[in-house]
Amino acid sequence: MSNNPYESPISGNPQFEDGSGSGAEPRGWAKHIRIVAGLMIAQGALLFVVGAVSLFFFTRMFNDEKFLEQLRIQQERQGNQAAPITPETMQRWMVRSYRAIGGLTMAVALFNVVAGWRNFFYRGRVMGVFALVSSLAAMFTCYCFPTAVILLVYGLLVYLSADGQAAFASRSAATA
């Protein structure tokens, strides 16, 4: 321990190492792997909430008789001019669309959480890349899409870098 009063009291203490035995710090982009993994878990959790709202709240809202009555009133106000579809059909398709969007969003969210958890322990790099790309399905919700694009770019920079690949390869070689 040095005479530096600002040095962390746990630096260099073997009690606080990660248990890998190497004690080597990740280099370059590999330092960011756990950050990306944590962001993937957070993105997946938020995306799951948006998918659940879409699946349960919006489908219930559009499957209501009041909504169907509003569709009929709008059709009557237009004088049935632009009515190639009946209000019942419109309601049915809206409910189906929101169920599909909600189900897809929740599936992608769970995939992101699982991949983020595995990536946090330097496992499943390819799964992480697929999860990052699949999170672009958030474009249907409009809410999580901007963060999904940013996380995709950041994650691809980290996971496809030579340092990131080496970190995942060293983990798989250590467990093999």
N, C-alpha and C positions, 0 to 999 in steps of 0.2 A: 504494500500500500504506500502511496506517495504521500508527501507532505501537503498536497493540494487540499485545502479545506472545502473546495467545491466539488470534489470528486465523489461520485456515487459510492455509498458504503457497500454496495453489493457487487461492484465491478471487480472481476478477478476472483470472486468467491465461488468455489466449485459447487457449493450448495445451490446456487441459483442458475446453473447451466441447464440447458434444455434436455439433457440426458442422452444426447447423441454421442457424447464422448469425444467428438472432434474439437469442440470449442471454437471452430472456425465460423466467423461471421459471413453471411452471404455477401457477394460482391455485386456491384453494378445494379442492373435491373432486378436481380434476384432478391434484393432487399424489399422490393415492392410486392412480392407474391402474396404475403399475408395481408397486406393492405387491400389488394384487389379481391382476395378471397373474402375479407370482411365486408367490403362494399357489395360483393355479389350476394352475400347473405342478407344484407340490409335491403338491397334492391329486390330480392326475391320476397322478403317479408312484406314490403310495401306493395309489390305487385300482386301478392296473394290477397291483400285487403281490397285492392281495386277489383280484382277478379271476383271476389266474394260479393262485393256490392253489386257488380254487374249481374252476377248469376242469381242472386237472391232478391235484391231490392228492386232493380229495374224490371226484371221479369214479373215480379208481383205487381209493380206499378202499371205496366202496360197490359197486364192480364186482367185488369179491373173493368167492370161495367161502365164506370164513369168515363174512362178513357175511350171506350168503344162509343159511348154516346157523344163525346166530343168529336170523334172522327165523323160520325153521322152528321152532326151539326155543320161541320166544316164542308162536308160534301154538299149539303143542301144549300149553303151560302154561295157555293161556286156554281150553283144551278146545274149540278151533275154534268158540267161541261167536260172537265178533265177527270173522269171517273173510270179509268180502265180497270180499276181494282176496287173490290168492295171493302168497306171498313172492317169486316170480319177477317178477310184475307190479310189486310194490312196489319191488323193487330196480331194475327198468328205469325206473320213473318218477322215482326218486330220482336216478339217474344223469343222466337227461335234464334234470331240473330244475337240477341243479348245473352241467351243461354250458351251459344257457341263461343262468343267472345269471352264470357266469364269462365267457361270450362277450359278453353285454350290458355287464357291468362293464368289461371290457377295451376295448370299443369306446368307451364313454363316457369312459374314462380317456384314451385317445388323442386324442379330440376335445377334452378339457380341456387337454391339453398343447399341442396345435396352436393352439388359440384363445388360450391364455395367452401363447405365444410371439409370435403376431401382435399381441396387445394390448400386449405390452411395448414394441413399436415404434409404438404408437398406430394400429394398423390393425385392421379387423374388429370394430368395437364390437358390431354385431348378432350376429356369430358368438360373441363373448364372452358376451353375454346368453343366447343359446341354450345355450352350454356350461354356464353356471352353472345354468340350469334343468334341463338334462339330467343334471347330477350328482346330482339327487335320486333317480335310479335306484339310487343307493348304498343306498337303504333295504332292498334285498333282501339286502345283505351285513351290515347292522347296524353295521359297524365305522366306516365313513367317513360315515355319515348325519349325525351331529350337526355335524361340521365342514362338511359340504356345505350344511347349512341356514344356518349362520353365515356362510359365504362367500357364499351366495346373497344374503342380506340386505345384507351389506357391499358386494358387487359391484354389486347393483342400485342402491344409494344412490350409488355412484360413477359408474356408467355412464349412469344416467338423469338425473343432475344436469345443470344447464345448463353448468357448468364442464367436466364430463366430455365432454359432447357437443361443446362448442366446441373442446376439445383434439383430439378425433378429427377434427373438421371442418377444423381448421387444418392438420392433418397431410395429410389428403386433398387440400386445396387447394394445399398446397406441392408435392405430388408430381404434381399434374395438369398 
